Amino acid sequence: MKIPSQKRLYRDVDNAMISGVCAGLARHLDVDAVWVRAVAIAGLFFVSVPAVIAYFAAVMLLPRMP
């Protein structure tokens, strides 16, 4: 019996606009990166300080895609 492999969350620097956080999250969720980036931009308008902190925390904590 095979154990299903878990998808890891990485920063996708090949498809990045800034640092690859949104592109990596889109790849992990299997959605288009445009939608993830749109949600990130909306987050900047509605909850700017927590959104910026979360983005930079993701930049520091997520590894680059191998």
Residue pairs with C-beta under 8 A, 6 or more apart in sequence:
7 28
8 28
9 24
9 25
9 28
9 62
10 20
10 24
10 27
10 28
10 62
10 63
10 64
10 65
10 66
11 19
11 20
11 21
11 23
11 24
11 58
11 59
11 62
11 63
11 64
11 65
12 20
12 23
12 24
12 26
12 27
12 65
13 19
13 20
13 23
13 64
13 65
14 20
14 23
14 65
15 23
15 27
15 33
16 23
17 23
17 37
19 59
20 64
20 65
21 55
21 58
21 59
21 62
22 33
22 36
22 37
22 40
23 33
23 36
24 62
24 65
25 36
26 32
26 33
26 35
26 36
26 37
27 33
27 65
29 36
40 51
40 55
43 51
44 51
44 52
